[in-house]
Amino acid sequence: MKTEALIQALVADVRPVRRLPRARQRCVNWLGLGAVLVVASASALGLRPDLAAKAQDVVFLGENAALLLVCLLAARGAFQLSVPEEARSASTYAQPLLALGLAAGLVVLRGHSATVGTLEPELSHGLSCIQRSAGLGALPVLAGWAMLRRAAPLQQRWVGLFLFLSAFSLATIGTQVLCNADGALHLLLWHYLPLLLAGLAGAALGEVAFRKRASPWPLRPGATR
Amino acid sequence: MEPHVDQRLAAWMKQAQDGDREAYERLLIEVTALVRRFVGARLGHAGWTDDVVQETLFSIHRDRHTYDPSRSFGSWMYAIARHRLIDWTRKRRRVLAHEELREEAPERASSSDPLLEHGALERVRRAWLGLSSQQREVIQQLELDGLSVREVAQATRLSESSVKVSAHRGYKALRKLLSIGTDED
């Protein structure tokens, strides 16, 4: 079959399609859903007893605002990159990563200025924090994956990275309203490092996860429908 | 891309998204010429260029719901073409590396069968196994069982267009794999 015959086959196959809503709309929908999921899950798990006091704490609020910024910018990046378009600005890629650096930097600065005490409370509860983050982030990741897969992500690694960063930033905020430990080392080791690793895992999984998008025909030798 | 060309293609794509076949045909014909020029300038080999053009047409067809008529059509189309070109280049590199390894296999030289000595049978077998099960099924029914496209469509529960496209992809993959082997001989 030549290209001309292929065109005829594609034309014969054409039927009305439902246009994908704009990236911004899909992003807002996903963020809303993700926030509901995380808030509901965190409430079910039991909020930290001193949350009312922490809500007045500027440092606590600032650190979580930085995480929220990571979440928003990464979500925007993931949804923008999920549709084909030339000439993406460098800020699409750089902003979420800079925000993550800022979020971690705030904690490092606080840790640097704090009096060094015993390390034991800093290093404890780590596994439960990782479990909480993973549990809180899993559903938003799945929902985001389903929404992004319906689009056509060409840069799958970036989309995977930003989806995971966004979902797990939200999950980390959820973890911080559950976890009583506020030490800088604890946060860096058990809240922020898993967030970074989740982002890297998303980048690694992205290529596979988004390439498996259902297609009407096997596009490559060896591919199965 | 000239702005008036971009606007015309965007309008056709919008109509195609609503199911207009005439607009879609006009669009694909024009897109084919543009993508062929774009890819040809980078690959410089007519056969390879056609491969990438066809991959791009498939992607445009599959992902046409992602085009937003308020945005530039050219930007959308060239982004797809660029990525199909990158994918194709990577895939070809992998196939070549794989073939080089296979060429070094000792059993090929020790065979006493003239066909096997030339590696032809083995190449055909490998190429055949490189197809998807659906492609193999469709090609077998069309070529070996002598069924018509309609009969194959009924037997496989695919649309006739899908049967044609599957066969097309299979033939192309076979041709590519076999030509690579021949070139290296």
Interface residues (C-beta under 8 A of the other chain):
Chain A: M1 T3 A5 L6 I7 Q8 A9 L10 V11 A12 D13 V14 R15 P16 V17 R18 R19 L20 R22 S82 V83 P84 E85 E86 A87 A151 A152 L154 S215 P216 W217 P218 L219 R220 P221 G222 A223 T224 R225
Chain B: A16 Q17 D18 G19 R21 Y24 E25 L28 I29 T32 D50 V53 Q54 E55 L57 F58 S59 H61 R62 D63 R64 H65 T66 Y67 D68 P69 R71 S72 G74 S75 W76 M77 Y78 A79 I80 R82 H83 K91 G130 L131 S132 S133 Q134 Q135 S159 E160 S161 S162 K164 V165 S166 A167 H168 R169 G170 Y171 K172 A173 K176 L177
